[in-house]
Amino acid sequence: MTWTGVLAPVPTPFDDREEVDVPKLRAAITRWVASPLDGIVVLGSSGEAPLLDEADADLVVASVRDVMPRGRVFVVGTGRESTRAAIRASRRAAELGADAVLVRTPGFFRSQMTSDALIRHFTAVADASPVPVLLYNFTGVTGVNLEPSAVAELASHPNIVGVKDSNGDLAQIAELVRATPPEFRVFTGSSSTFHDAVSAGVSGGILALACVLPDACRRLFDLAVQGRHDEARTLQQALTPLARLIGPVYGVAGLKAALKLAGTDVGGPRSPLVPLGDEGVAALRDALARSHGVAA
């Protein structure tokens, strides 16, 4: 199984009643797997995982597995606030066909999430998970930073195969690469700094932008790996305005609106998130138009 390249953390489609829209989900997955993406991640931040109950989560995993070809990496987010719940979610994901699970740092009791507490948490999940575990560090949503020293210790666990770090901190990304073994996979979740992260030695990216422009994201990765940095920087500069809009500026609502503009309708976000307004849609339309010329 390929543990390098570009994976898309895909959104969860909802219908007008905010129920999981299985036909839209399967149609969208079919489009994504026709692209050069190396894999798909469901039930991450972009998938609005904290807004789904366990029945919703199982429905998403089973529906994607039905149309996801073997040979592409299929990762399921199973982060929960308690270790017990994360273990149960990881076991269910494995039973439903996940190739690996992505486990975020718990954040509700953030002041008590010391490195020791997090190492205990992830070790227990990895001990119990039937499939490999990817650590997930996204301080912007959890308020917790998984320190490189903790990741380095966890990297010795035979069932922990990598980490996704979405903080966009290149110094921390470089330290993660330096502090972990070559076979341990470091993925960035920041589309805006993807070229620099690949240059620093990451194995790839799990990028919201790859949902909208999978071919361009894969080309950026290839250019950076091949050392064609002038071309890679030009492409990165073209993609960054859209990456920022669907990331820190508008978030999930922006990603879903951008996908609709690009021809993949996955509905709107689930409450309490609200759909993107007209001004935001106009900004996305302009960024998409500007990115297409270079990304094509």
SULJO-V759407 format. One line per field, one symbol per residue. burial: 1 if it has 16 or more other ideal C-beta (glycine too) atoms within 10 Angstrom, else 0. Layout:
# SULJO-V759407
burial->???
This chain:
# SULJO-V759407
burial->00111111111111000001110110111001101011111111111110110001111110111001000111111111001001101111110111111111111000001000111011101101101111111110010111110111111010111111111110011111101100011111111111111111011111111111110111111111000000111011011111111110011111111111100101111100000100011011001100100010
